[in-house]
Amino acid sequence: MSPTSAPCRLEWRPSRWLLAALLIFACLAPLSVLGSDLPPALAWPLAMAAGGYGLWSARREAGRAPRRLVLAAGTASHGPHRPPDTLDGRPMPACRIAWRGPLAFIHLVDRDGRSERLVWWPDTLPPPLRRELRLAAAARAASRHDRPMAP
């Protein structure tokens, strides 16, 4: 029986829930500016800018390309022979997984020190993959705490 587990392979794509929220905010932001006590000469341009920025944000998010993440295998994979995690085939030596309710956050740092952050919303990470990611995160945490101590 092998002490390692298979790598966790995930595909990231823009969340429809996030896109819907951005579009709702793009509609509500101008209304909130117009409903404020700003003079109309300031309120109308600011409302247009807020709505335009909201639409631009939603369009930018919708246009993001899907990403492929491979988290290296489990508990026996620490040490110098551990293969690196990869994002779109590029090695990512540093990776941190965090959860905030139903959202999964992965913060990666490549060999040049550039960082990337991916967020999986419930509509982009189905329950079987969510469980796989939680198990991979637990295996990583165990491998960090179960390292042998020096004599």
Secondary structure, DSSP 8 states (H G I E B T S, - for coil): --S----EEEEE---HHHHHHHHHHHHHHHHHHHTSSS-HHHHHHHHHHHHHHHHHHHHHHHT---EEEEE--SGGG-STT---EEETTEEESEEEEEEETTEEEEEEE-TTS-EEEEEE-TTTS-HHHHHHHHHHHHHHHHHHHS-----
